[in-house]
């Protein structure tokens, strides 16, 4: 008896037996795929439903303040609950400013740690570096806040005073590095930077680990140094994922509550002076919600609605940026 060819073997595997076992197995797989698609679709719809429910319920609670203030709710910086004036612009400004400070400080450190752990660290040090980052991510935010107000703010105030004395009268620099308050936009930004560094580092490290080894070897084969290999092969491949990690860290910083409330100073103002006290949307909510009622309570919930919208916009922007990088990497 001559051996069967490859094509005959494939056909023999696919032909059903007398009991129709192959056909039943194929139908079972199709049912499994259909069930999986249904479960995945249901999970996605549940998430959208929860988001829509949160948006609808909070908007309903905040509607009296929106009706009273109108567009001035987001264009005015006057927040005087005793006089019935609720302008959120100063809080929006403080949220964005402290979050941007955090991103500016955290991204170089996070990217450096991720590159070191993946590309330069000895094997015996890589696991401890990862463990330390995971440990920082697990620390509760209130601990960061307490450390910031008890240790960091008093210790960093002389530094602010020295910088203010050195460049406070210099044009342009004096606009930013002015003020001497230990509880300030800058202090809040530093605390937020420490908090989001583990997030950006972990995500960036995972993205960098997906770079094909062939790209690294090709760069080395052309005589590139380690830095040239990272710049030419690693960073272009992983820039979309790194951008997504940064935007996720930004969203995390914008939504932080208790740590910022403890160190930002709780003073609603719009200023370019980074060393002055300020306030943010999440911080003013946690500071004033317990004693609020009526339109004051509605206005605080309105701040939550605005923060929710800003966070959604940040995440949508992150998705569009990552998608653009992906299209460029595919040459589309």
Order of alpha helices (4+ residues) and beta strands (2+ residues): alpha-alpha-alpha-beta-beta-alpha-alpha-alpha-alpha-alpha-alpha-alpha-alpha-alpha-alpha-alpha-alpha
